[in-house]
Amino acid sequence: MMSNLLQKYKWTWLILAVCLIAAGALLFSTLGIGKSKLPVMGQVADFQMENVDGSTVTLDDTKGKVRLMYFYFTSCPDVCPPTTMVLSQVQNELKKEEGLFGEKAAILSFSFDPETDTPEKIKAFGDQFFADYSGWYFLRGDQEETRDLMQGSFKIPLIGNETSNFSHGNRIALVDGDHNIRKLYDATDPMQVKVEDIVKDLKSLVQ
């Protein structure tokens, strides 16, 4: 009897099942389940800069990786060192998961004081924070190019042209694998920037 009913209404059950699957997929998409809820805030402009190891790095060299981007200078007397320590802690958390740091996620620190920040000074600065250079890029390039990137793509203010005499915004940018800016963390008070929140947001964008 049951088999006859199933046979008789098999197409009805099949159509019902398809409708339920479609409705579930729509709900999944609408609610953003399984996807990052971070909005796209803009795109990062292309650049070409020198890494601390002497290699040339462009934006596309890290395409596909989720990145944290930060603008600093090594002689910064206040916010840059503690904010870089936050990035170091993020690095350490990412390294706990095999195949994440360096392969799916990276950190890019841009110096906007290339006259003072020689490769040697930058390396010494990175070493202070136990930087793993396999996934943490310390970049320097033309000062105006860096300023344009900082102020143009990220809307982070930078005042001053003289060596080691700058007033600047202090934000960490979260960028997805397609070069979209997804979040800006205000690191003016690095004690208020939570490492666990940054790691959670970053992981939500990893493909």
URHUUR-V163760 format. One record per residue. RES is the residue in one small letter. SS is DSSP state (H for helix, E for strand, - for the rest). NEAR is the number of other C-alpha atoms within 8 Angstrom. Layout:
RES;SS;NEAR
RES;SS;NEAR
This chain:
m;-;4
m;H;5
s;H;6
n;H;7
l;H;8
l;H;8
q;H;7
k;H;7
y;-;8
k;H;8
w;H;7
t;H;7
w;H;8
l;H;8
i;H;8
l;H;8
a;H;8
v;H;8
c;H;8
l;H;8
i;H;8
a;H;8
a;H;8
g;H;8
a;H;8
l;H;8
l;H;8
f;H;10
s;H;8
t;H;7
l;H;6
g;-;9
i;-;7
g;-;5
k;-;7
s;-;8
k;-;5
l;-;6
p;-;6
v;-;8
m;-;8
g;E;8
q;E;8
v;-;10
a;-;7
d;-;7
f;-;9
q;E;9
m;E;11
e;E;12
n;E;12
v;-;12
d;-;6
g;-;7
s;-;7
t;E;8
v;E;11
t;E;10
l;H;11
d;H;6
d;H;6
t;H;9
k;-;9
g;-;8
k;-;12
v;E;14
r;E;14
l;E;11
m;E;12
y;E;10
f;E;12
y;E;10
f;-;12
t;-;11
s;-;5
c;-;10
p;-;5
d;-;6
v;H;12
c;H;12
p;H;9
p;H;9
t;H;10
t;H;9
m;H;9
v;H;11
l;H;10
s;H;11
q;H;9
v;H;12
q;H;12
n;H;8
e;H;9
l;H;10
k;-;9
k;-;6
e;-;8
e;-;6
g;-;7
l;-;10
f;E;13
g;-;10
e;-;9
k;-;12
a;E;13
a;E;15
i;E;12
l;E;12
s;E;12
f;E;13
s;E;15
f;-;12
d;-;11
p;-;11
e;-;6
t;-;7
d;-;13
t;-;8
p;H;9
e;H;7
k;H;9
i;H;12
k;H;9
a;H;8
f;H;9
g;H;10
d;H;8
q;H;7
f;-;9
f;-;7
a;-;10
d;-;7
y;-;6
s;-;6
g;-;11
w;E;12
y;E;12
f;E;12
l;E;13
r;E;15
g;-;12
d;-;8
q;H;9
e;H;6
e;H;9
t;H;13
r;H;11
d;H;9
l;H;12
m;H;13
q;H;11
g;H;9
s;H;11
f;-;10
k;-;7
i;-;11
p;-;8
l;E;11
i;E;7
g;-;7
n;-;6
e;-;6
t;-;8
s;-;9
n;-;7
f;-;10
s;E;7
h;E;8
g;-;8
n;-;11
r;E;12
i;E;12
a;E;14
l;E;14
v;E;14
d;-;14
g;-;13
d;-;7
h;-;10
n;E;12
i;E;15
r;E;13
k;E;11
l;E;9
y;E;9
d;E;9
a;-;12
t;-;8
d;-;8
p;H;10
m;H;5
q;H;6
v;-;10
k;-;7
v;H;10
e;H;7
d;H;7
i;H;9
v;H;11
k;H;8
d;H;9
l;H;12
k;H;7
s;H;8
l;H;11
v;-;11
q;-;3
